[in-house]
C-alpha cells in the first residue's frame, strides 16, 4: 500500500500514533506494517481512542455504539496485543493503545504465531527501523527524556560498602517487587532471525512487569513467571555479557530486556546517534587500572556500543597499550568489568547524578512537553468538544517562537508536570505501561 494512496482508516491511525510522544513518521513501510496488524476498520476505530487509559464507556462513546459491542472489539484487539488491558481492584477494565515502540511493534514478535506473516513483518520492521532511519531517529534522538535506560550489571558492582547503589538502579529490584512478571521472545533478535542477521544470544529474555506483563500473559504473548525465574533470567543475561535495558523510570518499570549490541534497536541507536543520548546511562563508569591492564582487548570486545578503545601506555615499552574509555559513548552498563581477565576495571560513580523520571506517567508527560505533544496528551479525547477546542490552544503555545516557547514550557513544567502525573494516576489508577 503506497503512502499517497493509503486508505482513510490507516491514515487516521498514523495521525493518532503521532499524537503520542513516541510516534511513527509516515512512510510506505509504516502503512504496510499497519496493514498486516490491523484491518482498515480496526485502524479507523483505534484512531478515535484517547491517548490515556480509557474505559469501555469511553470507547463506546467515541465509536457511537453500545458498550457490549465496544467491549467485543476491545477484547479482540487486546487478544492480538494491539491494545493492553488492565483490570482494576474494583473490577473495572481499562485499555490503552501502547505506542509502536516500545509497544505493539514488539508485541507482534514476542511469540511465534501464525495469524500474521511474521517473516514479512520482520522484513518490513527491518527496513523501517534499520534502513529508513527516520523512525529510530524520532524515537531515540529527540528531547532530553528518552524511552529507556541502562541498568547496571550487578555482577560488576564492588563490595556493598565500597559504593552506594540505590534500589532503582538494579534490575533485580524490579523483578523482586513487581506485581506481575512475564517473559516473551526478544523482538529484536526474533526480527533479525527472519532477515538472517541474528546472533546466538537466547531469545526468551524479554521481561515485562506489572500491568503490561499481566495483559500480555493473559493473551498468550508472554509466559507468566515468578520473581525467582525473573531473577534467574536476569542473572543468565548478565552471565552472557548482555546489557539490561529497561523503561526509563524509577518505579513500576514495565520492561527489562537483556540486549546485545548487534540486534537491539536501542543499542544500535546509541551507536548511530550517541551525541543525542538516545539511551539514558547508569550512574556509573568503568575506571581503568593502567597497572593491571594488559591491552588484551577483552573489554572492547565486550562493550556493546564501542565505547572502549586503547591508548599508548606511556611507559618504557612503546608498543604497550591500555584500555581507554570514551565517556560520552559509555552507557555505564558495566558489561566490560567482568570481561577483563586481570581485574583491571572497576565501576565508579559518575560526577553528575543520573536520576530517571519517577514513573511512566511522569516520563510520558516530560516527553510530551519536550516533543511538543502536551496538548494531545492533556486534551486527548476527540469525542469531547472541550478537548477539540482546548487542544489546539495549548498546541499553539507549544508552536511559539523559541524564546517564548521556552518560557511557556518552563511554566507548563512547573505547574503541570507533577500535577498532571498525580491527576492521571488518580483518574486512571496508574498507567497501563507498555513494554516501554
C-alpha positions as CSV (number, residue, x, y, z in Angstrom):
1,X,0.0,0.0,0.0
2,X,1.6,3.3,-1.1
3,X,1.8,6.3,1.3
4,X,-0.1,8.5,-1.1
5,X,-2.9,6.0,-1.7
6,X,-3.3,4.8,1.9
7,X,-6.9,4.3,2.8
8,X,-8.6,6.6,5.4
9,X,-8.6,4.3,8.4
10,X,-4.8,3.8,8.2
11,X,-4.1,7.5,7.6
12,X,-6.2,8.3,10.7
13,X,-4.3,5.7,12.7
14,X,-1.0,7.1,11.8
15,X,-2.2,10.6,12.8
16,X,-3.4,9.1,16.1
17,X,0.0,7.4,16.7
18,X,1.8,10.7,16.2
19,X,-0.2,12.3,19.0
20,X,2.0,10.2,21.3
21,X,5.4,11.4,22.4
22,X,6.7,8.2,20.8
23,X,5.2,8.4,17.4
24,X,5.8,6.9,14.0
25,X,6.8,9.0,11.0
26,X,4.6,8.3,8.0
27,X,6.1,6.0,5.4
28,X,5.0,3.5,2.8
29,X,6.7,0.9,5.1
30,X,4.7,2.0,8.1
31,X,1.4,1.7,6.2
32,X,2.4,-1.8,5.1
33,X,3.2,-2.8,8.7
34,X,-0.1,-1.5,10.0
35,X,-2.0,-3.3,7.2
36,X,-0.5,-6.6,8.4
37,X,-1.6,-5.9,12.0
38,X,-4.9,-4.1,11.7
39,X,-7.9,-4.3,9.3
40,X,-8.8,-0.9,7.9
41,X,-11.9,-0.8,10.0
42,X,-9.9,-1.6,13.2
43,X,-7.4,1.1,12.3
44,X,-10.2,3.7,11.9
45,X,-11.7,2.7,15.3
46,X,-8.4,2.8,17.1
47,X,-7.7,6.2,15.7
48,X,-10.7,7.5,17.7
49,X,-9.4,6.3,21.0
50,X,-7.9,8.6,23.7
51,X,-4.2,8.7,24.4
52,X,-4.6,8.0,28.1
53,X,-6.1,4.8,29.5
54,X,-9.9,4.6,28.9
55,X,-13.0,2.6,29.8
56,X,-15.4,0.7,27.6
57,X,-17.9,3.6,28.0
58,X,-15.3,6.0,26.5
59,X,-14.7,3.7,23.6
60,X,-18.5,3.2,23.0
61,X,-19.0,7.0,23.0
62,X,-16.1,7.5,20.5
63,X,-17.4,4.7,18.3
64,X,-21.1,5.6,18.7
65,X,-22.0,2.1,19.6
66,X,-23.2,0.1,22.6
67,X,-20.8,-0.9,25.4
68,X,-21.4,-4.5,24.6
69,X,-20.3,-4.1,21.0
70,X,-17.4,-1.9,22.0
71,X,-16.1,-4.5,24.5
72,X,-16.1,-7.2,21.8
73,X,-13.9,-5.0,19.6
74,X,-11.6,-4.0,22.5
75,X,-11.2,-7.6,23.6
76,X,-10.4,-8.7,20.0
77,X,-7.7,-6.0,19.8
78,X,-6.3,-7.0,23.2
79,X,-6.2,-10.7,22.2
80,X,-3.7,-9.6,19.5
81,X,-1.7,-7.4,21.8
82,X,-2.7,-4.3,19.8
83,X,-4.2,-2.9,23.0
84,X,-3.2,-3.5,26.6
85,X,-5.9,-4.1,29.2
86,X,-5.8,-3.9,32.9
87,X,-8.4,-4.9,35.5
88,X,-8.5,-2.5,38.4
89,X,-9.1,-3.7,42.0
90,X,-12.8,-2.6,41.7
91,X,-13.2,-4.9,38.7
92,X,-13.3,-2.2,36.1
93,X,-11.2,-2.8,33.0
94,X,-9.1,0.0,31.4
95,X,-7.5,-0.2,28.0
96,X,-4.7,1.8,26.4
97,X,-3.1,1.8,22.9
98,X,0.6,1.4,23.5
99,X,3.0,3.3,21.3
100,X,4.5,1.4,18.3
101,X,7.8,1.1,20.3
102,X,8.2,0.1,23.0
103,X,4.8,-1.3,22.3
104,X,2.7,-3.2,19.7
105,X,5.6,-3.5,17.2
106,X,7.5,-5.6,19.8
107,X,4.4,-7.4,21.0
108,X,3.8,-8.7,17.5
109,X,7.0,-10.6,17.6
110,X,7.1,-11.7,21.3
111,X,5.7,-15.1,20.4
112,X,5.8,-17.4,17.4
113,X,2.4,-17.1,15.8
114,X,0.7,-18.0,12.5
115,X,-2.1,-15.4,12.4
116,X,0.2,-12.9,10.8
117,X,3.1,-13.4,8.4
118,X,6.0,-12.7,10.8
119,X,8.7,-13.1,8.2
120,X,7.0,-10.3,6.1
121,X,6.5,-8.3,9.2
122,X,10.2,-8.7,10.3
123,X,11.4,-7.6,6.9
124,X,9.2,-4.5,7.0
125,X,10.3,-3.7,10.5
126,X,14.0,-4.1,9.5
127,X,13.5,-1.7,6.5
128,X,11.5,0.8,8.5
129,X,13.7,0.8,11.6
130,X,17.2,-0.1,10.5
131,X,17.4,1.2,6.9
132,X,15.0,4.2,6.6
133,X,16.2,5.6,10.0
134,X,13.5,8.3,10.4
135,X,11.6,6.2,13.0
136,X,14.6,5.4,15.1
137,X,15.8,9.0,14.9
138,X,12.4,10.3,16.1
139,X,12.2,7.7,18.8
140,X,15.7,7.9,20.3
141,X,17.2,11.3,19.2
142,X,14.5,13.8,20.2
143,X,14.2,15.6,23.5
144,X,16.1,15.1,26.8
145,X,13.9,12.4,28.3
146,X,14.2,9.1,26.5
147,X,12.2,5.9,26.5
148,X,14.8,3.6,28.0
149,X,17.7,3.4,30.4
150,X,20.5,1.1,31.1
151,X,20.6,-1.0,34.3
152,X,24.0,-1.6,35.9
153,X,25.5,-5.1,35.6
154,X,25.1,-6.2,39.2
155,X,27.9,-8.7,38.9
156,X,30.3,-5.9,38.2
157,X,29.5,-3.9,41.3
158,X,32.2,-3.7,44.0
159,X,31.6,-4.8,47.6
160,X,28.4,-3.1,49.0
161,X,30.4,-1.0,51.4
162,X,32.5,0.4,48.6
163,X,29.8,2.1,46.5
164,X,26.2,3.1,47.3
165,X,23.8,1.6,44.9
166,X,20.1,2.6,45.0
167,X,17.3,0.0,44.6
168,X,16.0,1.6,41.4
169,X,19.5,1.1,39.8
170,X,19.2,-2.6,39.9
171,X,17.1,-4.7,37.5
172,X,16.9,-7.4,40.2
173,X,14.9,-5.0,42.4
174,X,12.3,-4.6,39.6
175,X,11.9,-8.4,39.4
176,X,11.6,-8.7,43.2
177,X,9.0,-6.0,43.6
178,X,6.8,-6.2,40.5
179,X,3.1,-7.2,40.9
180,X,3.3,-9.4,37.8
181,X,6.2,-10.7,35.7
182,X,6.2,-12.4,32.3
183,X,8.8,-13.4,29.7
184,X,8.5,-13.4,26.0
185,X,10.6,-13.7,22.9
186,X,13.0,-10.9,22.2
187,X,11.5,-8.8,19.4
188,X,14.9,-7.6,18.2
189,X,16.6,-11.0,17.8
190,X,13.4,-12.6,16.5
191,X,13.2,-9.9,13.8
192,X,16.8,-10.2,13.0
193,X,16.5,-14.0,12.7
194,X,13.9,-13.6,9.9
195,X,16.3,-11.4,7.9
196,X,19.4,-13.6,8.5
197,X,21.1,-11.2,10.9
198,X,20.5,-12.6,14.4
199,X,23.3,-13.5,16.8
200,X,23.3,-16.6,19.0
201,X,22.1,-14.9,22.2
202,X,19.0,-16.5,23.7
203,X,15.5,-15.4,22.5
204,X,13.4,-15.9,25.6
205,X,14.7,-13.0,27.6
206,X,12.2,-10.1,27.2
207,X,10.8,-9.5,30.6
208,X,7.7,-7.4,31.2
209,X,6.3,-6.4,34.6
210,X,3.1,-5.0,36.2
211,X,0.0,-4.5,34.2
212,X,1.9,-4.9,30.9
213,X,3.0,-8.4,32.0
214,X,-0.5,-9.3,33.2
215,X,-2.1,-8.3,29.9
216,X,0.5,-10.0,27.7
217,X,0.4,-13.2,29.7
218,X,-3.4,-13.4,29.8
219,X,-3.5,-13.1,26.0
220,X,-0.7,-15.6,25.4
221,X,2.0,-13.2,24.2
222,X,4.2,-13.8,27.2
223,X,4.6,-16.6,29.7
224,X,3.8,-15.7,33.3
225,X,6.7,-16.3,35.7
226,X,7.5,-15.7,39.4
227,X,10.2,-13.3,40.7
228,X,12.6,-16.2,41.2
229,X,12.6,-17.1,37.5
230,X,12.8,-13.4,36.5
231,X,15.9,-13.1,38.7
232,X,17.4,-16.2,37.1
233,X,16.8,-14.9,33.6
234,X,18.5,-11.6,34.6
235,X,21.5,-13.4,36.0
236,X,21.7,-15.5,32.8
237,X,21.7,-12.4,30.7
238,X,24.5,-10.8,32.8
239,X,26.5,-14.0,32.6
240,X,26.3,-13.9,28.8
241,X,27.5,-10.3,28.7
242,X,24.2,-8.8,27.7
243,X,23.1,-5.3,28.6
244,X,20.0,-4.9,30.7
245,X,17.9,-2.2,29.1
246,X,14.5,-1.1,30.5
247,X,12.0,1.6,30.9
248,X,13.4,4.9,31.9
249,X,11.6,5.2,35.3
250,X,12.4,4.6,38.9
251,X,9.1,3.0,40.0
252,X,6.9,0.3,38.4
253,X,9.2,-0.4,35.5
254,X,7.2,-2.0,32.6
255,X,10.0,-3.9,30.8
256,X,13.6,-5.1,31.1
257,X,15.3,-6.9,28.3
258,X,18.8,-8.5,28.0
259,X,20.2,-6.8,24.9
260,X,23.1,-7.3,22.5
261,X,24.9,-4.6,20.5
262,X,24.2,-6.3,17.2
263,X,20.4,-6.7,17.3
264,X,18.9,-4.4,19.9
265,X,17.3,-1.3,18.5
266,X,18.2,0.9,21.5
267,X,21.9,-0.1,21.4
268,X,22.1,0.3,17.7
269,X,20.6,3.7,18.1
270,X,23.2,4.5,20.8
271,X,26.0,3.7,18.3
272,X,24.3,5.7,15.5
273,X,23.0,8.7,17.4
274,X,25.2,8.7,20.5
275,X,25.6,12.5,20.5
276,X,21.8,12.8,21.1
277,X,21.9,10.5,24.2
278,X,19.3,8.1,22.9
279,X,19.6,5.8,25.9
280,X,19.9,7.1,29.5
281,X,23.0,5.9,31.2
282,X,23.5,4.4,34.6
283,X,25.1,6.5,37.3
284,X,28.4,4.6,36.9
285,X,31.5,4.5,34.7
286,X,34.2,1.9,34.4
287,X,37.6,3.1,35.6
288,X,40.8,1.6,34.0
289,X,43.6,0.4,36.3
290,X,46.5,1.0,33.9
291,X,48.9,-1.1,36.0
292,X,46.7,-4.2,35.6
293,X,45.6,-3.6,32.0
294,X,47.4,-5.8,29.5
295,X,45.8,-4.2,26.4
296,X,44.3,-7.6,25.5
297,X,41.1,-6.0,24.1
298,X,38.6,-8.2,26.0
299,X,36.8,-5.1,27.4
300,X,36.5,-3.5,23.9
301,X,35.1,-6.8,22.5
302,X,32.5,-7.0,25.4
303,X,31.4,-3.4,25.0
304,X,28.1,-3.3,23.1
305,X,28.3,0.3,22.0
306,X,32.1,0.6,21.1
307,X,32.8,2.9,24.0
308,X,36.1,1.2,24.9
309,X,39.3,1.7,22.9
310,X,43.0,1.9,23.5
311,X,45.8,4.4,24.1
312,X,49.6,4.1,24.4
313,X,50.5,3.1,27.9
314,X,53.2,5.8,28.1
315,X,55.8,3.6,29.8
316,X,59.2,2.3,28.6
317,X,57.5,-0.4,26.5
318,X,56.5,1.7,23.4
319,X,54.2,-0.9,22.0
320,X,52.2,-1.5,25.1
321,X,48.6,-0.2,25.0
322,X,46.0,0.2,27.8
323,X,42.2,0.4,27.6
324,X,40.8,3.9,27.1
325,X,37.1,4.8,27.7
326,X,35.0,7.3,25.7
327,X,32.9,8.7,28.5
328,X,30.4,10.3,26.0
329,X,29.7,6.9,24.4
330,X,29.6,4.8,27.6
331,X,26.3,3.5,28.9
332,X,27.8,2.6,32.3
333,X,26.4,-0.9,32.0
334,X,29.5,-2.5,33.5
335,X,29.5,-5.4,31.0
336,X,33.2,-4.7,30.4
337,X,34.2,-5.1,34.0
338,X,33.8,-8.9,34.4
339,X,35.2,-9.4,30.9
340,X,38.6,-8.2,32.0
341,X,40.8,-11.3,32.8
342,X,43.1,-9.3,35.1
343,X,40.6,-7.3,37.1
344,X,41.7,-4.1,35.5
345,X,38.3,-2.4,35.5
346,X,36.1,-1.2,38.3
347,X,32.9,0.8,38.4
348,X,32.9,4.2,40.0
349,X,30.2,6.9,40.3
350,X,29.8,9.5,37.6
351,X,30.3,13.0,38.6
352,X,26.8,14.1,37.5
353,X,24.0,12.2,39.2
354,X,21.7,10.3,36.8
355,X,18.1,10.2,38.0
356,X,15.2,8.9,35.8
357,X,11.6,10.1,35.9
358,X,9.6,8.8,38.9
359,X,7.2,6.6,36.9
360,X,5.6,6.0,33.4
361,X,3.2,8.9,33.8
362,X,6.0,11.4,34.6
363,X,8.2,10.1,31.8
364,X,5.3,10.4,29.3
365,X,4.5,13.9,30.5
366,X,8.1,15.0,30.2
367,X,8.5,13.5,26.8
368,X,5.3,15.2,25.7
369,X,6.5,18.6,26.9
370,X,9.9,18.3,25.2
371,X,8.4,17.0,21.9
372,X,5.5,19.3,21.7
373,X,2.8,16.7,22.3
374,X,1.5,18.0,25.6
375,X,-1.8,19.3,24.1
376,X,-2.5,15.9,22.6
377,X,-1.8,14.2,26.0
378,X,-4.0,16.5,28.1
379,X,-6.8,17.1,25.7
380,X,-6.8,13.6,24.2
381,X,-10.5,12.7,23.9
382,X,-11.6,13.9,20.5
383,X,-15.2,12.8,21.3
384,X,-15.4,15.7,23.8
385,X,-16.0,19.2,22.3
386,X,-13.9,20.9,25.1
387,X,-10.9,18.8,24.2
388,X,-11.2,19.6,20.5
389,X,-11.2,23.3,21.3
390,X,-8.6,23.4,24.1
391,X,-6.1,21.1,22.5
392,X,-5.3,23.4,19.6
393,X,-4.9,26.3,22.1
394,X,-2.2,24.6,24.1
395,X,-0.7,23.3,20.8
396,X,-0.5,27.0,19.7
397,X,1.6,27.8,22.8
398,X,4.0,25.0,22.0
399,X,4.4,26.4,18.5
400,X,5.5,29.8,19.7
401,X,9.0,31.2,18.7
402,X,11.8,29.5,20.6
403,X,12.2,32.1,23.4
404,X,8.5,32.5,24.1
405,X,8.1,28.7,23.8
406,X,10.9,28.1,26.2
407,X,9.3,30.4,28.8
408,X,5.9,28.8,28.3
409,X,7.3,25.3,28.6
410,X,9.1,26.2,31.8
411,X,5.8,27.4,33.3
412,X,4.0,24.4,32.0
413,X,6.6,22.1,33.5
414,X,6.5,23.8,36.9
415,X,2.7,23.9,37.1
416,X,1.7,20.8,35.2
417,X,4.4,18.1,35.5
418,X,3.8,16.8,39.0
419,X,0.2,17.8,39.0
420,X,-0.6,16.1,35.6
421,X,1.1,12.9,36.9
422,X,-0.9,13.0,40.1
423,X,-4.2,13.6,38.3
424,X,-3.5,10.9,35.8
425,X,-2.7,8.4,38.5
426,X,-5.9,9.3,40.4
427,X,-8.2,9.2,37.3
428,X,-6.8,6.1,35.7
429,X,-5.5,4.0,38.6
430,X,-1.9,4.1,37.3
431,X,-0.7,3.9,33.8
432,X,-1.1,0.7,31.9
433,X,2.6,0.6,30.9
434,X,3.6,-0.6,27.5
435,X,6.8,-2.6,27.0
436,X,8.0,0.9,27.1
